Amino acid sequence: MEKIYAAIQCIKQAFPEGIDHVYEDLIACLKDDFTEQNLAALLSYLCGKEPVVVQNDIQNDCTEVKPSEVMEALIQAGYQKDASY
């Protein structure tokens, strides 16, 4: 759970104005690093959507390429791609 809190802090630091404008890009960037349930809870907490809605968005995401500008912002904020969440 500690790693999820660390990820929340990285996302807040990378996107202090909120995640609405990068919501779908965050799904693409983070879906390989989290379980579906954990990612849904994390993004739900950050954007205010119901976890079931976020989980549906995750399941429907077909993006193969991680948006580099979003991933770079996360890494600059301290996100570790290889960490297990």
Stockholm file with secondary structure:
# STOCKHOLM 1.0

chainA/1-85         MEKIYAAIQCIKQAFPEGIDHVYEDLIACLKDDFTEQNLAALLSYLCGKEPVVVQNDIQNDCTEVKPSEVMEALIQAGYQKDASY
#=GR chainA/1-85 SS CHHHHHHHHHHHHHCTTCSGGGHHHHHHHHTTTSCHHHHHHHHHHHHCCCHHHHHHHHHHCCCCSCCHHHHHHHHHTTCCTTCCC
#=GC SS_cons        CHHHHHHHHHHHHHCTTCSGGGHHHHHHHHTTTSCHHHHHHHHHHHHCCCHHHHHHHHHHCCCCSCCHHHHHHHHHTTCCTTCCC
//
